[in-house]
Amino acid sequence: MTSYDFKVFKGSSSGDIVENTSHRSPLTRDQVYIKITHSGVCGTDEHYRTYDMALGHEGVGIVKAIGPEVTAFKVQVFLLQPRSHLTISRGDRAGWGWVHETCGFCEQCIDGHFIYCTGDIKQYGTSDQDQGSFGEGAVWREQLLFKIPDNLPSDIAAPLMCAGITVWGPLTEYGVKPTDVIGVVGIGGLGHLAVQFANKLGCEVVALSGTETKKDEALKLGAHHFVATKGVSDLKVPRKINHLLVTTNQMLDWNQYKSILAPRASIYPLTTTDFETKLVLPHMQFMLSGWKLIGCTASPKIVYRRMLEFAALHEIKPMVERFPLTKQGVVDSLKKLDEGKMRYRGVLYAEGV
């Protein structure tokens, strides 16, 4: 029976990137061995750079082997046709995100919201720390792997596994209607995807950024209006915003935004910060306006699948900068991300892909 050894790139206490080799025993149950071809580079990977763990959680690759209980994925096969013609069937492509495995039996899992599993949940940063998407391969359970549509390129699919689902969830799970106005604060790794998704869902889209530097880009991505916020005390929009997606690391000055939020507007703070960051809200303004503050992270598996299919159909494309899936490529991508110069998602790719 085959075991698996594959290269991974880890963080360290010094912040240096370390190359290491991980090992997995022969596959059992519903385990899948994936040869990684692409990985998104997320801000959270930068947060974990000083941890002794394999980095990366926006992985896409080719299924190379499956356990006996796997039903949804096929591996690469070689078929001899008449007259000795050899047909190669490429293995399915699979992607994964933040969560690797859940109990499957608690109330949240049964309801489809695996990210809130109250049982044995395994996720990036706390479990399976010897493997991630910054590497040559990985072994995951089929439970939380997602099949990549044939017409969705892998370098486009990789950032969707975290950044894409982070903004797609609020746009599809909390009552957004095509007649609503969607505000997107911050036109970066998350925001530039939110603008595209919201536009293709038929909504009126308002992009909000500090200065007008990204105005032309935001409008090309699908924003109908652009608002520069820096130094402006009284923001103005053609129609008040029903759903506000906050994709910046900085908390908003709600006094600045109160003039553009509709009554009963929903607000979604989407970026990950440390646990010490405070979210301070004007109590009476929220209560009297009927505003809703909604925390959301990953979405049910069916929502992931719909997102990938929607992105493929409507050609939702993250703007990516490509780096080789090598130690130096990891170092360079994280450096550019940390400096705030990434436009807008870094993607590591295996050589030869």
URTA-V769003 format. One record per run of one state. SS is the DSSP state (A for helix, B for strand, O for the rest). FROM is the first residue (numbers start at 0). TO is the last residue. If there is no record, write none. Layout:
# URTA-V769003
ss: (SS:SS)
from: (FROM:FROM)
to: (TO:TO)
This chain:
# URTA-V769003
ss: (O:B:O:B:O:B:O:A:O:B:O:B:O:B:A:B:O:B:O:B:O:A:O:A:O:B:O:B:O:B:A:O:B:O:A:O:B:O:A:O:B:O:A:O:B:O:B:O:A:O:B:O:A:O:B:O:A:O:B:O:A:O:B:O)
from: (0:3:10:17:24:30:41:42:50:53:54:58:66:76:81:84:89:92:96:98:101:106:110:113:116:121:123:134:135:136:141:144:145:147:153:173:180:185:190:200:203:209:211:221:224:228:240:246:253:257:260:269:282:289:291:293:300:314:319:324:326:338:344:349)
to: (2:9:16:23:29:40:41:49:52:53:57:65:75:80:83:88:91:95:97:100:105:109:112:115:120:122:133:134:135:140:143:144:146:152:172:179:184:189:199:202:208:210:220:223:227:239:245:252:256:259:268:281:288:290:292:299:313:318:323:325:337:343:348:352)
